[in-house]
C-alpha cells in the first residue's frame, strides 16, 4: 500500500513538472503578444500626439499669416509650436492662394504663391510635413515599414 502511494506521488510530481513547462511556454507566447500590443498602443498614441502637434503648428502659423503676410514669421511660429519634434525633418510650406484656388501672382518677378502678394479675401495655406518613425518593430515584420508620413494642411482667409 505504501509503495503504491509513493509511486502515485512520483507520477503526480512528474505530471506537475510537465505542466509547469507547458505553462511556461504558453506564458512566453502570450507575454510576447501582450508586449507587442502594449508597445503598439504606445506607438499609436505617440503618432497621434505628433499629428496633433503639426496640426496645431499649422493652425498657429496660418493664424499669424492672416495678419502679418510674412512667410518667415509664419514658419518660425510653426517651428515654435512644434518645438518637441525633430526640426531637421519637419518641412513647412507657406503659400498664398486666391479665392479660386490658384496661386497669388503680381505679374512681375515675384514667384507665384508668395505670401506677401496676399490681398484681403485670399487665403494663407500652411502645409506641415513630418515623417514619424515608429518605435516598435512590428510594422517591419508585416512589411509595413517603420515610418509614417504625417501631413497637415491649414487654410485661413486673409483679413
N, C-alpha and C positions, 0 to 999 in steps of 0.2 A: 504494500500500500504506500509506504513512504517513498519507494523508488518511483512509483507511478506519479506521485505528486512532484517529485524532483524533476522527472522528465517533462511533465506538462509545464512546470515553471520555466524550464530551459527553453522549451518550444515557444512559450509566450514571450519570453525575453528576446529571442531571436526574431520573432514576428515584429515585436515592438521596434527593434533597431532597423528592420527593413522599412517599417512605416516612417521612421524618422528620416531615412534617406529620401523617400518619396516626397515627404513634406518639404524637405529642404530644396529639392528640385522644383517643386511647384511654387514655393516661395520665391525662388530665384527668377522664375519666369514671370510671375505676377508682379514682383517688385520692379523688374526691368520695364514692363509695360507701364506701371504706375509712375516711374521716374520720367519716362518719355512723355506721358500725359501732363505731368506737373510742369516740366520744362517747356512743353508746347504751349501750355496756358500762359506761362510767364513770358515766353517769346511773343505770343499773340498780343498780350497786354502791352508789352514794350513797343510793338509795331503800331498799335492803336494810339499810344501816347505820342509817338513820333509823328504820326499822321495829324494828330490834333495840334501839335506844336507848329508844323509847317502851315496848317490851315490858319491858325491864329496869326502867325507871322505874315502871311499873305493878306489877311484882312487888315491888320495894323498898317502894313505898307500901303495898301490901296487907300485906306482912310487918309493917310498923310498925303498921298499923291493927289487926292481930290482938291486939296487946298494949296499945296506948295509947287506942284509941277516940276519937281526936282528929282530926277531918277536916281541920283547918287544918294540923296537923303532917304528915298523910299527903300533902296536896297540896304542901307545902313540900319533902318528901322526893322526890316525883316530879319536881318542878322542879329540885332539886339534881342528880339523876341525869341529867336531860335538859338540862343546862346549855348544851350546844353548839347546841341548837335555838333557833329564834326563839320566845321565851316569849310574845310578844304574840298568836300564833295557836294556841298549844298550849292545849287545854282538858282539864281534869282533873275528873272527876266521882267522888265518893266516896259510896257508899250502903251501907246495912245490909240484908241480905236474911235472912229466916227460912229454916229448912230446906225449907219447901215452896215457896220461890221468891218469896213475897210480901214486900213491904217491911216492915221492922220498925216497929211502932207502940206507943204507950203509952196510947192512948185519950184523951190530953189535947191540949194545944195545940202540942206539938212536931210538926213536919212529918214525915210518914211517910218512912222511909228514912234518917233522921238517924243517923249512926254512933254517937253517944253512947247510943242506945237499945239497942245490941247486947248480947246475953247470950251466955254460952258455948254453943256449938253453932250460933249464927247465922253468917252469912258477911259478910265485907267484900268489896265489889265495887268495884274501881277501874277506871274507863274513861278511857283517854287517847286523844284525837283530835288529829291533826296533818295539815294539808294540805301535801304535799310538792310544791314547784314544780320541774319538770324544767328542766335547763339546755339541753337540745337542742331545736331547733325541729321535729324530725321528727314528733312526735305531732300538731302543729298542721297539718302538711302532709297527714296522712291523716285528719284530722277527729277525733282522739282527745282534744284538749285538752292543756294543759301542766301540769295539776295532778292529783295522785293523793291521794285521801283515805285516810290511814292510820289504823288504829284498833287499839287493844289493850285487851282486857278481861281482867282478872285477878280471880279469886275465891279467897279463902282463909278458912278457918273460924276463928272467934274462939275462943281457948282460955280 
